Amino acid sequence: MGNMEILITMGIYMLLVIGIGLYFTKQANQSTDQFFLGGRSLGPWVAAMSAEASDMSGWLLMGLPGVAYWFGISDAFWTAVGLLAGTYINWLLVAKRLHSYSIVANNSITIPEFFSNRYKEKNKVIMTIAALFIFVFFTIYAASCFVTVGRLFSTLFGFSYHTMMVTGAIFVIVYTFLGGFLAESASDFMQAIIMIIALTMVLITAVVHVGGIGNVISNLEQISGFLSFFGIAAPHMKDGVQQLSQNGNPLFGEARSYGLLTIVSTLSWGLGYFGVPQVLLRFMAIRKKEEIKKSRRIAVTWCTISLFTAVTIGLVGRAAYPTALLTKSQAENIFITLSTNLLPTVLAGLTMAGILAATISSSDSYLLIASSAVSKNIYQGLFKKDATDKQVMRVSRIVLMLVSLIGIIIALDENSVIFTVVSFAWAGFGATFGPIMLFSLFWKRTTKEGAIAGMLAGGVMVFLWKLVLKPIGGIFGIYELLPAFLFSSIVIIAISLLTKEPSQEIQQEFEQAKQYREE
């Protein structure tokens, strides 16, 4: 009966989400501007909460607690610090500038379109490159969301992972078809609330179950490096499974060092915020630039509570159920384990809906942005410039189906580690779009050639570092976002200085955007 009550609670939640999509269907289908950017009508609360919910995804409730459960506090903590710093700086420095500049730059409604309009390109090279990178990395992102859904239902109810993964993907596709950006943002606002309630509720219940914070600390202090900010626990593994001692306790080796270079590398997660389209689009969609300050405070508060609650859940989970999850991928189920074992069934259903909330709020963003990049920026921007809104939206839905199909294929491996999949896509966006976004907004001397070279350098370096250099280890073992971001920045500066300075028209528009922002 318990599982049935959980399923019913989750079902009610899903119906509510569908209702939101249906409510916004008519408005979303009025034009591509409404479908892809909501007519720039987001209020401060919806803009802030939907930006963070779409960004965090199921990674917040499964991936981050899983890292803390498996390795201890250091890796998860420094990741959270980097993300929190990135959130604050992004809202502080980028939000108002991008909102204003996107309006001045021919009312741009997608990130590739903004870059293209910013540099007044006629051949749409920047737009095409940006759209293709968005297609690639959001396909990977969508796959991580489908893995989350499949693992959630297979863990809870014993259903087939593959069946539930595909079912979840179909639900997200239908939902995104219906309501577009407005439905996505409105439901993301609701989902952000559910996520933070679920995190807080599970943490409090788990701490009480273990006997208080004192007992949690005393249990975890026995594991070498588990509570160290400058060390990392080392589970003793055999064939990918953590081994147990004769008395049934999990075995750990001596803690490994977590030095300054590793900390800097982990903190570099924050750099990703400057390039992730799902957050940047919210900056463009805010109805009034005067409301951005309020949005920033809301977003930073939400992130602070959510990130550090998620990390603590992983730590408390290891004290509560030290031997329940013996592989790295299983460790990402600690939130589910705590919820279903410690909470009343209805509340457990609500927390499971929290995972669905996080996953849906992200996957619909990924699908919508990827489809808009191809339909709006490649199909209409390159091949059929006189395409009607109806034709563009038809193509966007075809692309949405294609992205989903490829994401499903990637997600077929049920042993995928969500944290690892997300970290690669995050690095891809951060290095490809982060540097060029900052230089586009802050440096008038940036040239079109510098922008193209920087995007290519950042995107290619992420793959090169991850697949070729990182396996070497040592200094090359750092997170690929940091070297790729720095390399892209250097290339942008060098190529911009070596090429002819931007036209007078581009420079005047740069100043116009600055003036508009300050009015």
LUMTI-515432 format. One line per 3 residues: number of its first residue (from 1); their letters; for each residue z, y, x of N, C-alpha, C. Coordinates in pm, whole numbers, m for minus. Each point is the difference from the previous one (the first is absolute). Example, Ala and Ser with C-alpha at 12.3 -4.5 7.8 and 13.67 -1.06 7.14 Angstrom:
LUMTI-515432
1	as	780,m569,1319,0,119,m89,0,120,90  m72,105,m35,6,119,82,73,109,m77 .
This chain:
LUMTI-515432
1	mgn	0,m121,84,0,121,m84,0,126,87  70,m8,118,10,116,88,m136,50,44  m83,m92,47,m134,39,45,m83,55,m114 .
4	mei	18,m54,m121,m75,48,m114,38,145,m32  131,32,7,43,138,m24,m57,95,104  m4,m44,126,m59,81,106,m147,26,m29 .
7	lit	m69,m107,m41,m143,12,m29,m26,94,m118  85,m8,m103,m16,88,m117,22,147,40  104,25,81,27,137,45,m118,55,79 .
10	mgi	m54,m82,88,m115,43,79,m123,22,m90  m12,m86,m102,m113,14,m93,6,131,m77  120,36,m44,17,127,m72,m39,118,90 .
13	yml	40,m12,124,m35,106,95,m152,11,17  m66,m114,13,m147,m1,17,m69,62,m120  50,m28,m120,m58,60,m121,16,152,1 .
16	lvi	114,46,50,23,144,10,m100,65,96  m26,m66,111,m97,51,97,m140,6,m62  m38,m105,m72,m130,m1,m66,m9,113,m103 .
19	gig	111,24,m72,3,110,m97,m28,134,65  55,21,119,m26,124,72,m148,13,34  m59,m112,45,m143,1,31,m85,34,m120 .
22	lyf	33,m60,m115,m76,26,m123,16,146,m45  120,54,19,26,138,m42,m90,99,73  m27,m28,128,m78,94,80,m149,m33,6 .
25	tkq	m43,m107,m69,m138,m44,10,m100,109,m38  20,63,m116,m95,100,m48,m11,117,96  115,50,45,0,114,90,m61,m35,134 .
28	anq	30,m122,51,m50,m40,131,m152,m11,2  m59,m39,m112,m144,m23,m3,m81,125,m36  64,117,m6,m71,123,m28,m92,40,114 .
31	std	43,m24,125,m79,39,116,53,m72,124  m78,5,108,46,m61,126,119,78,55  5,131,m22,113,79,45,130,m47,m67 .
34	qff	m8,m30,m130,116,m54,m71,34,m141,47  m102,m84,16,22,m141,34,57,m15,141  m51,79,96,39,m19,139,113,92,47 .
37	lgg	22,115,m69,102,93,47,85,58,m112  m22,m44,m124,83,44,m110,m11,147,m33  m112,63,41,m19,142,m31,101,92,67 .
40	rsl	58,m46,113,101,80,72,110,47,m95  61,m94,m71,96,36,m103,139,m59,20  28,m56,118,130,m66,21,113,101,17 .
43	gpw	110,m25,m71,119,81,18,77,m46,124  105,74,42,69,m31,125,68,m137,2  60,m41,m112,67,m130,m3,m100,m115,8 .
46	vaa	m105,7,m80,m100,m107,m1,m73,m6,133  m35,116,56,m69,3,129,84,m66,109  127,37,6,88,m52,105,27,m149,m16 .
49	msa	41,m39,m119,41,m139,m23,m120,m94,5  m113,43,m54,m117,m87,2,m54,m15,142  9,107,80,m44,m8,139,80,m105,76 .
52	eas	131,3,m17,86,m93,75,m9,m142,m53  m8,m16,m132,m10,m134,m57,m131,m67,40  m110,75,m7,m129,m59,36,m6,m30,149 .
55	dms	75,76,79,2,m22,145,82,m123,37  117,m16,m60,94,m103,46,m40,m142,m40  m53,m19,m119,m47,m131,m48,111,m106,3 .
58	gwl	m41,m126,m17,95,m111,3,62,m17,138  m60,68,98,53,m1,136,144,49,3  33,100,m84,134,58,m1,103,m102,m48 .
61	lmg	m35,m82,m99,97,m93,m59,m6,m139,64  m106,m30,71,m11,m132,61,m19,8,152  m97,78,45,m30,5,143,113,55,85 .
64	lpg	50,119,m35,104,65,81,133,m77,m3  50,m42,m118,121,m84,2,m20,m129,78  m122,m55,m6,m29,m123,74,14,18,150 .
67	vay	m45,113,53,13,29,143,148,10,38  79,70,m82,144,14,28,70,m135,m7  m36,m83,m97,60,m134,m13,m32,m86,122 .
70	wfg	m120,13,53,m47,m90,105,44,46,140  m15,130,28,24,50,136,125,85,15  64,39,m111,114,90,11,m39,143,m26 .
73	isd	89,91,37,m13,138,m44,m106,81,74  m22,m26,127,m75,94,85,m142,26,m48  m81,m104,m14,m140,18,m33,m17,67,m137 .
76	afw	77,m46,m97,m8,56,m134,51,144,m4  110,27,71,60,133,0,m93,103,61  m53,m27,118,m87,98,67,m131,18,m76 .
79	tav	m46,m104,m66,m118,15,m87,32,97,m113  116,m18,m63,41,87,m111,16,145,46  58,20,117,16,136,53,m135,66,23 .
82	gll	m93,m76,58,m134,54,23,m70,37,m129  13,m86,m100,m64,27,m129,62,121,m70  131,13,9,67,113,m63,m40,131,67 .
85	agt	m4,0,133,m43,120,73,m144,35,m34  m86,m102,m6,m140,23,m33,m16,57,m140  79,m51,m94,m5,51,m138,34,149,m5 .
88	yin	109,36,66,44,140,m3,m103,93,66  m46,m37,118,m93,87,74,m133,11,m74  m45,m108,m60,m126,1,m74,6,96,m119 .
91	wll	108,m10,m79,18,91,m113,18,143,47  67,19,113,28,134,50,m124,69,56  m80,m72,79,m110,62,73,m137,m19,m64 .
94	vak	m22,m115,m62,m135,m35,m45,m23,33,m148  101,m23,m84,m20,5,m145,m63,130,m49  61,112,32,m48,128,m50,m136,36,59 .
97	rlh	m18,m29,129,m126,31,66,m115,m81,m59  23,m130,m21,m106,m85,m54,m31,37,m145  103,26,m79,m21,39,m139,m92,123,m6 .
100	sys	31,102,79,m76,125,m3,m140,m19,57  m8,m68,114,m130,m16,68,m95,m86,m83  54,m101,m69,m88,m88,m80,m62,77,m117 .
103	iva	70,100,m51,m55,84,m107,m105,95,56  32,64,112,m94,94,62,m127,m73,49  18,m122,52,m113,m78,51,m74,m67,m116 .
106	nns	m57,82,m86,m86,m46,m110,71,m96,m94  130,24,m23,78,m80,m95,m13,m151,27  30,m40,121,m11,m141,41,100,m86,m76 .
109	iti	m44,m117,m45,90,m87,m78,26,m135,66  m61,m26,118,34,m119,77,19,42,145  65,m84,79,23,33,141,m132,7,78 .
112	pef	m91,m98,m13,m128,13,70,m77,126,m40  5,35,m128,m68,120,m46,61,125,62  132,2,15,65,115,63,m48,17,144 .
115	fsn	1,m109,75,m45,9,140,m145,48,8  m84,m55,m87,m141,38,0,m18,147,m34  70,47,m101,m9,141,m40,62,92,104 .
118	ryk	106,m46,62,69,80,103,m95,35,115  m86,m94,36,m90,22,115,m144,32,m42  m20,23,m132,m130,44,m52,m116,m88,47 .
121	ekn	24,m131,m1,m106,m88,49,m105,m25,m107  m122,m13,43,m111,m24,m92,m39,m148,m4  17,m68,112,m41,m141,8,109,m98,m42 .
124	kvi	119,49,m33,110,m80,m56,47,m113,92  m5,22,131,45,m103,94,151,m20,m10  75,111,2,146,m9,m9,41,m69,m129 .
127	mti	m64,42,m109,33,m56,m130,m22,m151,m3  m110,m44,57,m33,m142,m1,97,m81,85  29,49,122,93,m70,89,137,m10,m64 .
130	aal	47,111,m56,132,2,m64,5,m97,m118  m104,0,m81,m4,m89,m116,2,m147,41  m72,m33,106,m5,m139,46,135,m46,55 .
133	fif	66,87,76,133,m36,51,99,m17,m115  m9,86,m101,87,m13,m116,m24,m133,m70  m126,m38,m14,m34,m127,m63,63,m117,76 .
136	vff	m12,1,133,50,m110,82,152,m10,m7  69,111,27,146,m6,9,67,m16,m135  m60,55,m106,61,m18,m131,m23,m142,m53 .
139	tiy	m105,m65,45,m18,m140,m36,113,m84,59  38,30,125,112,m69,64,130,31,m73  18,126,m35,119,42,m74,10,m74,m134 .
142	aas	m111,m4,m73,m1,m68,m130,39,m147,15  m45,m62,108,34,m140,25,151,m17,13  67,95,68,146,m10,17,71,6,m135 .
145	cfv	m54,81,m91,59,9,m135,m19,m130,m78  m118,m59,13,m25,m126,m71,90,m111,54  25,0,131,94,m97,60,138,17,m62 .
148	tvg	43,125,m17,132,28,m57,12,m58,m140  m100,23,m84,3,m50,m138,2,m153,m1  m86,m61,78,m6,m146,4,131,m61,46 .
151	rlf	59,58,104,125,m53,53,114,21,m98  0,115,m68,106,30,m97,6,m106,m109  m113,m28,m64,m1,m93,m113,14,m146,44 .
154	stl	m52,m33,116,15,m138,46,145,m27,40  67,99,58,141,m15,39,90,m6,m122  m27,87,m98,86,8,m117,m15,m120,m93 .
157	fgf	m124,m35,m30,m24,m95,m109,m66,m130,45  m29,m11,129,m64,m122,49,m147,m11,m37  m59,110,m46,m143,m1,m33,m82,m10,128 .
160	syh	m125,m38,m15,m92,m5,113,m17,139,59  18,11,132,m16,128,68,m139,58,m26  m102,m82,17,m138,49,m11,m32,44,m143 .
163	tmm	49,m75,m99,m24,37,m140,62,135,m32  126,18,41,70,124,m31,m54,117,80  m44,m24,123,m58,106,82,m127,54,m66 .
166	vtg	m86,m92,m47,m125,41,m66,30,68,m134  96,m54,m75,37,60,m129,50,143,19  84,21,101,51,133,29,m111,95,38 .
169	aif	m97,m48,78,m112,84,40,m82,43,m122  m21,m94,m93,m77,31,m122,72,106,m83  132,m13,m11,77,99,m76,m18,140,59 .
172	viv	11,10,133,m13,130,66,m140,57,m21  m102,m85,7,m138,45,m20,m17,60,m139  46,m73,m100,m15,46,m139,75,132,m20 .
175	ytf	120,8,56,82,120,m16,m67,121,65  m54,m19,120,m66,110,70,m127,43,m72  m72,m96,m57,m119,30,m80,33,97,m112 .
178	lgg	116,m21,m63,32,73,m122,29,148,23  97,27,88,56,134,m1,m28,90,118  m52,m54,111,m29,85,114,123,63,62 .
181	fla	m18,116,63,103,63,81,121,44,m82  m22,55,m119,112,49,m80,91,m115,m44  m60,m109,m47,80,m116,m40,75,m56,120 .
184	esa	m70,m5,112,60,m51,123,120,85,40  m15,133,m4,108,90,43,117,m4,m97  m29,m3,m131,108,m4,m100,79,m131,11 .
187	sdf	m71,m111,15,72,m128,11,72,m10,134  m59,59,106,68,1,131,132,74,m7  5,107,m79,125,75,m18,106,m91,m61 .
190	mqa	m38,m71,m105,93,m93,m64,40,m112,96  m97,m48,75,27,m111,91,90,41,116  m13,125,44,88,49,106,145,m1,m46 .
193	iim	22,34,m126,135,m2,m57,53,m143,m5  m84,m92,m47,41,m141,m8,31,m56,138  m82,36,99,20,m51,136,136,42,56 .
196	iia	34,128,m18,126,48,60,121,m55,m76  m13,m19,m131,108,m63,m78,20,m144,45  m112,m72,16,7,m141,40,64,m15,138 .
199	ltm	m41,84,95,57,m7,135,150,25,m1  40,104,m70,143,37,m3,84,m108,m68  m51,m52,m111,73,m101,m76,18,m128,82 .
202	vli	m105,m43,67,9,m123,80,93,19,119  m6,115,65,86,24,117,148,m2,m40  36,71,m104,141,5,m43,51,m139,m37 .
205	tav	m82,m74,m76,41,m135,m42,16,m93,119  m92,9,97,6,m88,117,121,31,87  32,128,18,117,37,81,128,m52,m65 .
208	vhv	10,14,m130,117,m52,m73,9,m151,15  m114,m68,m10,m2,m147,12,51,m47,135  m37,70,105,40,m41,136,146,37,27 .
211	ggi	58,89,m80,139,38,19,20,135,64  m103,82,m3,12,136,52,m72,18,133  m18,126,36,m72,33,123,68,m60,123 .
214	gnv	134,m2,m2,73,m56,114,m38,m145,27  m9,m81,m104,m39,m140,17,m145,m12,47  m87,87,m52,m140,m1,44,m8,22,150 .
217	isn	70,103,47,m4,34,143,59,m112,85  114,m54,m42,64,m107,80,m88,m124,8  m72,m32,m107,m92,m115,2,m118,24,95 .
220	leq	m56,120,m7,m122,28,75,27,29,147  122,42,32,35,25,140,m5,m127,83  9,m115,m66,m3,m127,72,m141,m37,48 .
223	isg	m102,72,m52,m139,m26,40,m37,100,109  m38,m50,115,m30,85,115,m112,99,m32  31,131,10,m100,105,m17,m32,37,m142 .
226	fls	64,m65,m97,m40,20,m139,33,141,m50  112,54,46,41,133,m44,m19,105,109  m81,m30,99,m24,93,110,m125,84,m27 .
229	ffg	10,130,25,m116,88,m14,m93,m10,122  50,m61,109,m78,m7,123,m20,m144,47  16,m94,m94,m27,m140,26,m59,m61,m126 .
232	iaa	m54,m120,10,m60,m63,m118,34,m149,1  44,m50,m114,39,m141,m10,m119,m91,24  28,m120,49,m107,m95,35,28,m134,m67 .
235	phm	m51,m21,m124,19,m130,m66,m55,m113,86  77,m110,9,m45,m115,78,m98,m82,m85  m125,m7,45,m107,m55,m83,m53,m133,55 .
238	kdg	m48,m82,m94,m74,m121,35,m107,m20,m107  m126,2,43,m113,m13,m94,5,106,m110  41,122,38,1,111,m95,118,4,m94 .
241	vqq	99,m91,20,116,m8,m89,127,23,81  90,85,m52,126,23,69,87,m126,m9  58,m35,114,81,m121,7,146,27,m38 .
244	lsq	69,m107,m43,140,9,m40,87,m80,96  125,46,15,95,m74,82,51,m121,m76  81,m82,65,52,m121,m64,88,33,m121 .
247	ngn	66,115,3,84,37,m115,m75,85,m103  m133,8,17,m84,63,m101,m23,148,14  44,61,111,m23,143,20,m136,26,66 .
250	plf	m63,114,m31,m129,30,62,17,26,150  m93,m49,80,9,15,144,m78,123,47  63,77,89,m64,114,63,15,m11,150 .
253	gea	m100,45,74,11,9,144,63,132,41  m1,29,131,51,127,48,m89,114,m51  63,110,m38,m75,114,m51,m100,52,104 .
256	rsy	m114,43,m46,m99,61,87,20,151,3  m49,61,107,13,145,15,m90,73,m99  49,113,m51,m79,87,m87,6,139,63 .
259	gll	m87,21,100,9,117,86,m64,124,m58  m1,108,81,m49,130,m43,m147,m5,m39  m82,m70,77,m143,m7,m32,m21,m67,m135 .
262	tiv	76,m106,m28,m11,m69,m128,46,90,m114  106,75,22,50,92,m103,m104,106,m32  m59,60,104,m104,101,m21,m118,m61,m75 .
265	stl	m36,m121,39,m109,m71,m67,30,m21,m148  123,m41,m30,38,m25,m139,9,130,m80  53,105,63,7,130,m66,m140,53,m36 .
268	swg	m100,m46,74,m136,49,m22,m55,m42,m137  71,m86,m73,m37,m28,m139,m16,131,m76  80,99,34,m5,128,m69,m133,71,13 .
271	lgy	m74,m27,109,m130,64,20,m101,m43,m107  23,m116,m59,m95,m51,m99,m13,90,m121  107,75,m32,m2,83,m120,m110,106,1 .
274	fgv	m36,46,119,m102,106,7,m139,m50,m37  m14,m133,m12,m133,m53,m26,m13,m91,m121  109,m25,m74,m10,m94,m113,m51,72,m125 .
277	pqv	m115,m38,m52,m61,72,m112,85,4,m126  77,m107,m28,75,m3,m125,106,110,m6  51,43,116,95,112,3,m75,133,5 .
280	llr	m102,8,83,m75,125,16,m64,45,m132  m44,m97,m80,m61,34,m129,101,67,m93  126,m38,8,102,65,m84,15,147,39 .
283	fma	m13,28,129,5,139,43,m113,80,m64  m117,m60,m7,m116,66,m60,14,14,m151  74,m93,m63,5,m6,m146,113,81,m62 .
286	irk	90,55,81,110,80,m54,m56,123,m73  56,32,m114,m57,105,m84,22,141,57  114,21,70,30,132,56,56,m16,142 .
289	kee	m54,77,93,49,m11,138,145,45,12  46,84,m94,138,47,3,100,m113,m29  m48,m111,m57,90,m110,m36,14,m104,111 .
292	ikk	m70,21,111,0,m99,108,137,m11,66  71,112,14,133,m3,61,94,m91,m80  m4,12,m131,83,m85,m86,m41,m146,15 .
295	srr	m129,m25,4,m50,m137,18,49,m59,131  0,82,105,45,m48,131,145,m47,m5  85,77,m64,141,m37,m9,19,m129,m79 .
298	iav	m75,m14,m108,9,m122,m81,m46,m120,81  m114,15,68,m57,m111,76,91,m45,113  55,95,74,86,m33,114,130,m67,m48 .
301	twc	56,49,m109,122,m61,m55,m26,m143,m43  m110,m22,m71,m36,m135,m46,m18,m93,119  m71,47,103,m26,m84,118,128,m34,74 .
304	tis	87,98,15,126,m24,73,80,m111,m67  18,12,m130,78,m102,m73,m69,m135,5  m129,m3,m29,m74,m126,m11,m12,m74,133 .
307	lft	m37,71,105,m23,m65,129,128,m62,55  108,77,0,122,m51,63,73,m99,m88  m21,8,m131,51,m105,m89,m73,m131,25 .
310	avt	m132,7,18,m80,m120,27,41,m67,130  23,80,104,44,m55,130,136,m70,m16  92,67,m70,135,m56,m17,m3,m128,m82 .
313	igl	m89,m8,m98,m13,m123,m79,m35,m119,89  m89,21,96,m36,m107,91,120,m48,82  81,94,47,119,m35,80,103,m73,m85 .
316	vgr	30,55,m117,99,m63,m89,m51,m138,m45  m131,m11,m19,m59,m128,m41,23,m109,103  m5,36,128,24,m100,105,145,m46,m4 .
319	aay	92,91,m30,141,m39,m11,25,m84,m124  m71,29,m109,22,m71,m126,m67,m137,m1  m122,m9,52,m76,m125,m1,m61,m24,139 .
322	pta	83,m37,97,m46,m8,139,m104,m108,27  m4,m105,m83,m93,m110,27,m102,m20,m111  m10,92,m92,m88,m19,m116,m147,17,35 .
325	llt	m30,81,101,m139,36,31,m23,m21,150  m74,m103,35,m5,m45,138,m132,25,70  m91,73,m63,m123,41,70,m16,151,m18 .
328	ksq	m82,58,85,m18,146,m5,m60,45,m133  m94,m78,m53,m60,38,m128,98,m21,m115  82,m108,6,101,m23,m103,106,110,m1 .
331	aen	29,56,116,103,105,10,m32,118,m91  m128,20,m30,m39,111,m86,35,m25,m148  58,m117,m28,45,m31,m136,149,32,m22 .
334	ifi	65,64,98,145,18,m10,37,87,m121  m81,99,m32,27,83,m118,m4,m85,m127  m98,m89,m8,m11,m90,m116,120,m93,m7 .
337	tls	38,m56,115,113,m93,5,129,66,m48  27,119,50,121,72,m41,m2,33,m149  m114,46,m47,m11,43,m140,23,m116,m95 .
340	tnl	m70,m110,23,6,m112,m95,131,m77,7  67,2,115,125,m74,14,123,80,m41  m7,133,11,121,81,m18,1,86,m126 .
343	lpt	m115,30,m56,m6,90,m114,m12,m77,m132  50,57,m110,m29,m58,m132,m152,m5,m20  m46,m94,m81,m144,m27,m7,m83,121,m42 .
346	vla	50,79,m93,m77,117,m45,m13,101,114  109,22,73,m6,92,114,m85,m57,113  7,m132,18,m87,m63,99,m147,22,m37 .
349	glt	m28,m11,m130,m136,27,m46,m42,142,30  94,94,m14,m31,140,30,m30,19,148  79,m65,87,m26,14,143,m131,m66,40 .
352	mag	m32,m113,m65,m130,m62,28,m114,90,m48  25,68,m111,m98,99,m46,m12,111,103  109,26,74,m5,99,107,m100,m38,108 .
355	ila	m5,m131,33,m99,m45,99,m141,15,m56  m15,m40,m127,m131,20,m64,m36,148,m3  101,84,m29,m24,144,m5,m53,51,133 .
358	ati	67,m42,108,m41,45,132,m141,m48,32  m29,m122,m36,m130,m59,32,m112,63,m81  23,15,m130,m103,59,m86,m26,145,37 .
361	sss	109,75,27,m14,141,30,m81,23,127  2,m98,90,m78,14,122,m141,m54,m17  m12,m120,m58,m132,m62,m7,m97,79,m86 .
364	dsy	49,62,m110,m93,79,m80,m47,123,77  89,58,81,m39,113,85,m107,m44,100  23,m114,64,m94,m47,102,m138,m26,m60 .
367	lli	m1,m68,m115,m128,m33,m63,m73,125,m45  74,94,m58,m63,122,m51,m58,84,113  75,16,108,m46,83,112,m118,m67,71 .
370	ass	7,m132,18,m112,m70,64,m126,9,m83  12,m17,m130,m118,6,m86,m56,142,m7  87,101,0,m49,138,m3,m69,37,130 .
373	avs	50,m54,112,m61,31,129,m145,m48,5  m25,m118,m53,m136,m55,5,m88,62,m108  50,9,m123,m84,48,m111,m27,149,9 .
376	kni	103,77,27,m14,145,3,m62,48,131  44,m59,110,m40,53,130,m123,m65,61  m23,m128,m28,m119,m66,55,m111,m7,m104 .
379	yqg	32,m54,m117,m103,m13,m104,m53,137,m44  91,88,m44,m46,132,m44,m28,94,117  82,m10,105,m17,91,112,m125,m25,82 .
382	lfk	m45,m126,7,m114,m34,86,m124,m45,m77  20,m93,m94,m117,m67,m58,m48,60,m131  90,51,m81,m42,54,m130,79,127,m31 .
385	kda	m43,109,60,75,124,m9,3,58,m141  m96,m41,m83,m1,50,m137,66,m98,m98  78,m94,53,67,m100,m84,96,68,m97 .
388	tdk	1,m48,m123,91,55,m101,140,m56,20  99,64,m64,137,m50,8,9,m145,m49  m76,m30,m106,4,m135,m56,m52,m103,101 .
391	qvm	m107,36,72,m56,m91,100,96,m19,117  63,109,45,95,m9,110,118,m88,m38  51,15,m121,114,m80,m43,m37,m146,m18 .
394	rvs	m126,m26,m40,m46,m139,m11,m2,m66,138  m53,72,98,m5,m53,136,141,m18,55  90,94,m30,137,m9,51,67,m128,m50 .
397	riv	m31,m39,m122,63,m121,m55,m60,m126,60  m126,6,35,m62,m113,71,64,m16,137  18,113,70,63,m3,132,144,m48,m11 .
400	lml	70,45,m104,137,m44,m23,8,m152,m9  m96,m58,m71,m5,m147,m11,m24,m64,136  m88,60,79,m33,m55,132,121,5,93 .
403	vsl	68,115,4,120,13,83,104,m105,m41  17,m17,m130,98,m97,m51,m36,m142,41  m128,m33,m9,m45,m134,36,27,m30,147 .
406	igi	m34,95,87,24,m20,144,150,m7,26  79,86,m69,145,m4,15,58,m134,m41  m52,m57,m107,45,m132,m46,m28,m107,105 .
409	iia	m118,8,60,m37,m98,104,95,10,119  30,124,42,95,19,111,138,m53,m36  40,17,m126,135,m36,m45,15,m149,m28 .
412	lde	m104,m79,18,9,m144,m26,103,m69,89  27,57,118,101,m56,90,139,41,m49  70,m92,m62,130,33,m59,108,17,105 .
415	nsv	m27,m32,125,97,20,107,m16,135,68  m86,84,m54,m17,135,56,133,73,m3  28,74,108,120,83,6,m38,140,m47 .
418	ift	58,43,m113,m38,126,m62,17,116,97  111,1,73,28,108,93,m112,13,103  m49,m112,51,m104,2,103,m132,50,m56 .
421	vvs	m37,m46,m119,m126,43,m62,1,151,m26  112,48,m56,11,142,m33,0,85,128  69,m46,103,10,79,123,m137,24,63 .
424	faw	m90,m99,m9,m133,16,57,m83,101,m80  2,m11,m132,m76,94,m83,57,141,14  132,10,8,66,130,17,m45,65,132 .
427	agf	m5,m80,106,m46,52,129,m145,45,m10  m81,m77,m73,m141,36,m15,m18,137,m63  71,24,m110,m10,131,m66,58,111,87 .
430	gat	117,m27,59,65,103,80,m84,46,117  m64,m95,70,m78,35,119,m139,52,m34  m59,m47,m110,m134,43,m37,0,139,m61 .
433	fgp	94,26,m92,m1,125,m75,111,98,38  111,m50,57,112,88,32,m35,113,95  m53,m31,120,m32,107,94,m103,99,m54 .
436	iml	m107,m51,m61,m103,92,m49,51,84,m117  92,m53,m79,59,80,m107,80,116,59  83,m28,99,81,104,61,m86,105,70 .
439	fsl	m99,m44,75,m86,95,71,m85,81,m98  m42,m63,m108,m81,72,m101,80,111,m66  129,m24,m19,84,98,m69,58,106,93 .
442	fwk	15,m33,129,73,89,91,m85,62,111  m115,m59,34,m77,50,115,m140,39,m45  m26,129,m3,m128,52,m46,m116,m42,91 .
445	rtt	31,m29,125,m104,m32,101,m51,m144,m12  63,m82,m84,m45,m139,m16,m145,m3,m49  m82,m81,63,m141,m8,m39,m31,m128,m76 .
448	keg	m116,1,m63,m44,m119,m73,m12,m120,94  m55,25,119,m15,m109,98,136,m55,43  97,92,17,135,m44,36,63,m84,m110 .
451	aia	m26,40,m126,54,m74,m114,m57,m141,m6  m131,m11,17,m65,m132,m5,51,m89,112  1,55,123,45,m79,115,146,m41,m15 .
454	gml	83,90,m52,143,m30,m15,26,m111,m100  m71,5,m114,18,m106,m100,m42,m136,56  m115,m3,64,m49,m126,56,94,m52,109 .
457	agg	46,92,87,89,m39,110,130,m59,m54  59,66,m101,126,m48,m56,m15,m134,m69  m103,m11,m85,m21,m124,m74,m30,m118,89 .
460	vmv	m86,19,99,m38,m109,90,118,m39,89  76,100,46,113,m30,89,107,m84,m69  20,19,m131,97,m82,m73,m38,m148,11 .
463	flw	m127,m31,m24,m46,m139,11,9,m50,145  m43,83,95,0,m40,140,142,m28,50  92,90,m33,138,m17,48,67,m120,m66 .
466	klv	m21,m14,m132,65,m110,m73,m52,m136,43  m131,m13,13,m60,m131,21,m20,m37,147  m15,99,89,m31,m29,140,115,35,94 .
469	lkp	54,121,m12,100,46,97,142,m45,m34  36,4,m127,137,m33,m37,42,m142,39  m88,m100,m12,39,m136,41,36,m12,148 .
472	igg	m41,98,83,33,m4,142,150,17,21  63,78,m91,144,23,8,36,113,93  128,11,33,46,108,87,m18,134,m68 .
475	ifg	m49,98,74,m21,134,m55,m105,m1,m111  m87,m101,1,m104,m10,m103,55,m56,m132  126,m42,0,58,m60,m120,46,101,m104 .
478	iye	m20,130,26,44,102,m95,m88,0,m125  51,63,m105,m71,10,m128,m131,75,21  m108,m57,m49,m135,52,27,m24,141,m52 .
481	llp	81,45,m96,m21,134,m54,21,108,105  100,m15,85,33,105,97,m114,24,100  m47,m100,73,m110,26,95,m129,42,m69 .
484	afl	m29,m57,m118,m123,35,m70,4,145,m49  116,45,m49,17,137,m47,m18,98,116  64,m30,113,m11,88,117,m143,3,54 .
487	fss	m65,m115,5,m138,m7,49,m94,80,m88  16,m13,m131,m83,75,m93,20,151,19  125,42,19,30,143,19,m66,53,127 .
490	ivi	9,m76,106,m61,42,127,m152,13,m15  m61,m97,m67,m145,2,m20,m42,122,m84  75,29,m105,m32,115,m85,2,130,81 .
493	iai	104,18,81,12,121,81,m114,9,101  m22,m110,72,m102,0,106,m140,26,m56  m38,m72,m104,m136,16,m54,m16,137,m66 .
496	sll	103,50,m66,m9,132,m63,m21,109,103  68,m11,114,m14,101,105,m134,m12,74  m57,m119,0,m128,m22,69,m121,33,m88 .
499	tke	22,19,m129,m110,29,m93,10,145,m48  m109,44,m60,m8,138,m47,105,28,m106  64,117,9,107,32,m95,m54,6,m142 .
502	psq	88,m23,m99,m45,m3,m140,m69,130,m40  m85,m10,m101,m74,117,m48,95,105,m56  m52,120,m15,80,109,m56,45,m33,m142 .
505	eiq	m87,m70,m75,33,m37,m137,121,m92,m5  4,m97,89,113,m94,4,128,72,39  m10,89,98,119,71,46,52,96,m107 .
508	qef	m91,63,m71,41,89,m108,69,m76,m112  m51,m120,m32,62,m80,m104,139,m46,43  16,m30,129,132,m37,54,100,112,m27 .
511	eqa	m42,124,27,86,115,m23,22,23,m150  m102,m27,m79,12,16,m145,103,m97,m56  m1,m123,49,98,m100,m44,141,43,39 .
514	kqy	12,58,118,131,49,47,49,112,m90  m89,91,m35,37,112,m86,37,m48,m140  m78,m97,m53,29,m55,m133,137,m66,m2 .
517	ree	33,m69,109,128,m70,8,117,98,m2  m18,117,59,109,95,16,13,96,m117  m95,m2,m94,6,92,m114,116,m34,m93 .
